[in-house]
Amino acid sequence: MASTYSFADVSGSFQHPIAGVTLLSGGNIGLGKFTISMTAEQTTMEATADGTVIISAIENDIGSMTIEMNQSSSLHSFLLGWYNAISTLKKLGDVTNWATASISLRTILDGSFHTLTGVSPGKVPDKSYGQQSAVITWTLLAASVINE
């Protein structure tokens, strides 16, 4: 039996105490995509002088989420407003809300669910001005990424 993937089946939300909540879906990013990455190794291995291998399990859920979206999308406007609000506070010496965002994202087809907490901006995306609207990429860093 075949399965059919649809970007419309992807949904979630971005929550922040100052910026509020916005929905994440294929509909509010245009021709874009969400990519969730674990950035830390979960295991290291080291060979000793006698050939014994020491295996270390590392407790670390650090990750990131990149969102490719049309530069005129409502999600880009929301994220830019979020960034400007927490950046202004940071410049005033208040970083209490810098990494307090959370993201949840799920897809119906395979039932996968991701929760990102301790989310903060990587950098504001580059923006081009041309004849046509361009795709931009937000990179959001997360203290914890849970894959379910």
C-alpha positions as CSV (number, residue, x, y, z in Angstrom):
1,M,0.0,0.0,0.0
2,A,1.4,3.4,-1.0
3,S,1.6,6.4,1.3
4,T,1.2,9.9,0.0
5,Y,3.2,12.8,1.6
6,S,1.6,16.2,1.7
7,F,3.2,19.3,3.1
8,A,-0.3,20.3,4.2
9,D,-0.1,17.4,6.7
10,V,2.8,19.1,8.6
11,S,1.6,21.4,11.4
12,G,2.9,22.9,14.6
13,S,3.5,26.0,16.5
14,F,6.1,28.5,17.7
15,Q,5.5,29.9,21.2
16,H,7.3,32.7,23.0
17,P,6.3,34.6,26.1
18,I,6.8,38.0,24.5
19,A,6.1,37.4,20.8
20,G,3.1,35.1,21.4
21,V,2.1,32.0,19.3
22,T,2.1,31.5,15.6
23,L,1.1,28.4,13.7
24,L,3.7,26.5,11.6
25,S,2.4,24.9,8.4
26,G,3.1,24.5,4.8
27,G,0.6,27.3,4.1
28,N,2.4,30.1,5.9
29,I,5.9,29.6,4.5
30,G,5.2,29.4,0.8
31,L,7.5,27.1,-1.2
32,G,9.7,26.3,1.8
33,K,10.6,23.6,4.2
34,F,11.4,22.8,7.8
35,T,14.6,20.9,8.7
36,I,15.3,19.7,12.2
37,S,18.9,18.7,13.1
38,M,20.6,17.2,16.1
39,T,24.0,19.0,16.2
40,A,25.8,17.1,18.9
41,E,27.2,13.6,18.8
42,Q,25.5,11.1,21.1
43,T,28.6,8.9,21.3
44,T,32.4,9.2,21.2
45,M,34.9,6.4,20.9
46,E,38.5,6.6,21.7
47,A,41.2,3.9,21.2
48,T,43.7,3.5,24.0
49,A,47.4,2.5,23.6
50,D,46.6,-1.1,24.2
51,G,43.8,-1.2,21.6
52,T,40.9,-1.0,24.0
53,V,38.0,1.2,22.8
54,I,36.5,3.5,25.4
55,I,32.9,4.3,24.4
56,S,31.3,7.4,26.0
57,A,27.5,8.0,25.8
58,I,26.9,11.7,25.8
59,E,23.7,13.2,27.2
60,N,23.1,16.1,24.8
61,D,20.0,17.1,22.9
62,I,21.3,20.3,21.4
63,G,20.0,20.9,17.9
64,S,18.6,23.4,15.4
65,M,15.8,24.0,13.0
66,T,16.2,25.7,9.7
67,I,13.1,27.1,8.0
68,E,13.2,28.0,4.3
69,M,10.4,30.3,3.4
70,N,9.3,33.0,1.0
71,Q,10.6,36.4,2.2
72,S,7.1,37.8,2.0
73,S,5.6,35.0,4.2
74,S,3.7,35.7,7.4
75,L,6.1,33.4,9.3
76,H,9.1,35.6,8.3
77,S,7.2,38.7,9.5
78,F,6.5,37.0,12.8
79,L,10.0,35.7,13.3
80,L,11.5,39.2,12.5
81,G,9.1,40.7,15.0
82,W,10.2,38.2,17.6
83,Y,13.9,38.7,16.9
84,N,13.5,42.5,17.0
85,A,11.7,42.3,20.4
86,I,14.3,40.1,22.1
87,S,17.2,41.9,20.4
88,T,16.0,45.2,21.7
89,L,15.8,43.8,25.2
90,K,19.3,42.2,24.8
91,K,20.7,45.6,23.9
92,L,19.2,47.0,27.1
93,G,20.9,44.2,29.1
94,D,17.9,41.9,29.5
95,V,18.5,38.4,28.1
96,T,15.9,36.6,30.3
97,N,13.7,35.9,27.2
98,W,16.5,35.3,24.7
99,A,16.1,31.5,24.7
100,T,12.6,31.0,26.0
101,A,10.9,30.1,22.7
102,S,9.6,26.6,22.0
103,I,8.5,24.8,18.8
104,S,6.4,21.8,18.2
105,L,6.1,20.2,14.8
106,R,4.3,17.0,13.6
107,T,3.5,15.2,10.5
108,I,0.4,13.0,10.0
109,L,1.9,10.6,7.5
110,D,4.5,9.0,9.7
111,G,3.3,10.3,13.1
112,S,6.6,11.9,13.9
113,F,6.7,14.7,16.4
114,H,9.5,17.1,17.3
115,T,9.7,19.4,20.3
116,L,12.3,22.1,20.5
117,T,12.9,24.1,23.7
118,G,15.3,26.8,24.6
119,V,15.0,28.2,21.1
120,S,17.0,31.3,20.1
121,P,17.8,32.9,16.8
122,G,21.0,32.0,15.0
123,K,21.0,35.1,12.8
124,V,18.6,37.2,10.8
125,P,18.4,35.8,7.3
126,D,20.0,37.5,4.3
127,K,17.4,39.3,2.2
128,S,17.6,40.0,-1.5
129,Y,15.8,42.7,-3.4
130,G,15.1,41.6,-7.0
131,Q,12.5,41.1,-9.6
132,Q,10.9,38.2,-7.8
133,S,10.4,37.3,-4.2
134,A,13.2,35.1,-2.9
135,V,13.5,32.2,-0.4
136,I,15.2,33.1,2.8
137,T,16.4,30.8,5.6
138,W,16.0,31.2,9.3
139,T,18.3,29.1,11.5
140,L,17.0,28.7,15.0
141,L,19.2,27.0,17.7
142,A,17.6,24.8,20.4
143,A,19.0,23.7,23.8
144,S,16.9,20.6,23.5
145,V,15.4,18.7,20.5
146,I,13.2,15.8,21.3
147,N,12.4,13.4,18.4
148,E,9.3,11.2,18.9
